Amino acid sequence: MASERTVIIFFAGNEVGGAATHLVTWAKALKGADLDYRYRFVSLGDGPLAEELRQLGMWHGAVAGTAGAVRDLARELRRERAWILHSHGPRMNILASFAASRGGALWTATIHSHPRYDFEGHRLKAALFPTLHLWRLAHARGLFVVQPALGDVLPCKTILEVPNAFFPRSPRVSREMCAAEWRNRLGLAPESRLIGIAARLDPVKQIDVAIAAVARLAELDVHLLIAGEGRDRARLEAAAERFGVRNRVHFLGHLQDVRQLYCGVDVHVLPSKSEGAPTSILEAGYYGAANIGADVPGIRRMLLDGEAGVLVPSGDAEALAHALRGLLADPAARASYVERFQRLVLPNYTPERMVVAYERGYTVLEEDAVRSGWRLPANFEQTR
């Protein structure tokens, strides 16, 4: 190890979805890498993400409560002599901003989604927390973003990009066999066509748009497989009933192994109103599903302005149905999109690139802080 400069990574122990995948991928990539920093992963409470990092040997403890979390996190910063506190998630960012001030460390965060949409569907939280979050983000030394457009809405002058990534695993069976397994499991005809989405069931994902699109494909025996859980499930089930397609929309719940979904569907859809750099698109393309996504900055960038997947206007069920109808009828077009995605997109989103981006970013933040007059607390041992 080149130095003992310590970074504490602060996250919610029960985090799920893309941010959780990002953290797990990063933690795995750190193991055995040649690093300039020492990393300590600390969670707010326990949960599936904390447990996964614990199993990787990368979880170093938890803090609890709200006011207590700020106090204990500041204490952890001093005990570890950490130079940088790096948080993930809106609530964690708010807590970390105060803890870093008390603990004398530099504070940064990774922004995975548009701050204005983080509490969509919660009326009281949506009215309060985005404003509070953005106010605290203005106190960050700098912020990491998973795609550049997010930097345009952040109150911080130093914006650093870090790519999303995942560790792919070999498919368990062929795509044809996987699709047949899903048809058998769901009691579908051999000629049924499968499309899918894997996401938390949250209003920002606009999964109801995909349900409405399926309703417009009445002439096709097409089924939508939805993997994920969340507070929006009851509303989405009601939407499937209202559109008359409850028998063609299948809520699978949480899938421990999303390969099952991506290997079995012809097309992956992501109709979100906002995205950072969705891991689901990376995974779907890797496992051979053609991507259709809403034309929002994070998806547009990942699909290379439509070269590596189909873009449709956000919220437009008719346009999504038209795109699905075209791709389902054209296997050559699907294969072409998948080939371009795997060749042009995937190499830019690797765990190794993620590690390098973070370490370079930390150096930028340190150098900027020193130029601004920041110094380590007196009881910290300078190791450079």
PyMOL commands that set and color helices and strands:
alter all, ss='L'
color gray80, all
select helices_A, chain A and resi 18-30+48-55+67-80+90-103+115-117+123-137+148-153+175-186+203-205+207-215+233-242+246-248+259-264+279-286+297-302+304-306+317-328+331-348+351-371
alter helices_A, ss='H'
color red, helices_A
select strands_A, chain A and resi 5-12+37-44+59-63+82-88+106-111+142-145+159-161+193-198+222-227+249-253+267-270+290-294+310-312
alter strands_A, ss='S'
color yellow, strands_A
deselect
rebuild
show_as cartoon
